[in-house]
Amino acid sequence: MSEDRGTFRYDKRVREILQEQMMPDADELGAPPDGKSGEPTVEDIRFDIPPEELISYLRSYIVGQDRAIDVVATKICTHFHRMRLERENPDLPLIVGNVKANMLLIGPTGVGKTYLVRLIAHKLNVPFVKGDATKFSETGYVGGDVEDLVRELVHQVGENIKLAEYGIVYIDEIDKIASSASWWGPDVSRSGVQRNLLKLMEETEVDMKVPHDLASQMEAVIETQRTGHAVRKKVNTRNILFVMSGAFLDLHEIIARRLKRGGMGFTGEAMSSAEDVEYLLENLHSQDLMDYGFESEFVGRIPVVTSLDELTEEGLFEILKNPNSAVIQGKKRDFAAYGIELTFDDDALRHIAHNAHALGTGARGLVSVFEKLLLPFERSLASAGVDRLHVTGELCGDPDAAMNEIVGRYAFDNFAARFTKQTGIRLEFSPGARDTATAMAAERGITVSGLLRETLKDFEYGLKLVGRRKFTVTRNVLENPNGYLDRLVKKSYRGKKE
């Protein structure tokens, strides 16, 4: 029964923290948008959201990257508004050779390319699937088939093909399938992947039945037996939006050579600073992508190209300061799961941003720094009974010392609280006792809580025996607990005898 009450108190504490930090409650995680229940449908898609509303939403989550946000949000909104127009006016003539607003996002790792598109898909309530271009190969070679991404869209929405046909397919590391000048090696497959993607980006039908997929074949057999005829399930890619991204590490050099040949006045000096790369990418031309190794037909099916800037140390700090920061909110939730409220001061956030910037992996570096810094606290604080952790710049500078101080402080308070609850005797620790217990625990390689339990295990009965209502643990008590308790009992016995 007591265990149930403890679980109730623990759950209540977790919910209090989630509410204080304005996080979704545990019961709300994974709930359908707008409180709707059941399987998602095409009617759930936000076909009518205007660009300015989507841009405002994105800027509440993403720091900087204003140019990319404007371009991507506007073109995706236009794409879905056109879909709404065509749904409401089925008699509109078909535009032959129409090119969708497929996109290419260029930028170094960790600047938020995937996050940007994922946020949009969430806001619009559309299916979203992500794949890495390096994992796909031309049909007939070892590797995945690019059509598998379209099939995955269908699987994500409970086999609702109509809904999947309005989804977004995101393909990362697209720069890795650019062909080089050589005819041998993986370039054969790279060109094949480009051609297969080209078909998907235009308009084609993807068969849900995969020859090498035993499960899909069994499903087709069962469906045939049930209905009496074979039904070929196909997905039309006409309205599926394809967004691709990559780092394109040497692309700026290709642009620089073209601009130099065009008489832009460049010297022979390399343009490699972040500002130089940003300027060059703003002057990107389709020919530059073809020189990089993409076929002209492939480039022609990606009319929207934009770049995201490399994150500076200040930019990383602003990400952490953003109240919607996924990094901060995720780490807070990790600790909230143990009933611990996690907060930060600005000095701590600047320390984390500085170390993350040194890693050179953009926002991904923030997660790495957080894990390295806070993992020991995540491991130990719950067992110590800690319910709050405020991360300061001083803690970041010496996390081991901070850990010992926090765990030690809570160990004394929790031990005293449990002792009082069990015996009715108020227990206190002198400053000297706290220092001594911490040193003794470190010397023996055990926790402070463990040391207190071991050292004071006989005092519960002994103090009751002598009739104490209050007792202060001093250095002398910890250094010789048995001797101290023996003298205390004898003294009390003599006093009663007299």
Secondary structure, 3 states (H helix, E strand, C coil): CHHHHHHHHHHHHHHHHHHHCCCCCHHHCCCCHHHCCCCCCHHHCCCCCCHHHHHHHHHCCCCCCHHHHHHHHHHHHHHHHHHHHHHHCCCCCCCCCCCCCCEEEECCCCCCHHHHHHHHHHHHCCCEEEEEHHHECCCCCCCECCHHHHHHHHHHCCCCHHHHCCCEEEEECHHHHCCCCCCCCCHHHHHHHHHHHHHHHHCCEEECCCCCCHHHHHHHHHHHHHHCCCCCCEEECCCCEEEEEECCCCHHHHHHHHHHHCCCCCCCCCCCCHHHHHHHHHCCCHHHHHHHCCCHHHHHCCCEEEECCCCCHHHHHHHHHCCCCHHHHHHHHHHHCCCCEEEECHHHHHHHHHHHHHHCCCCHHHHHHHHHHHHHHHHHHHHHCCCEEEECHHHHHCHHHHHHHHHHHHHHHHHHHHHHHHHCCEEEECHHHHHHHHHHHHHHCCCHHHHHHHHCCCHHHHHHHHCCCEEEECHHHHHCHHHHHHHHHHHHHHHHHC
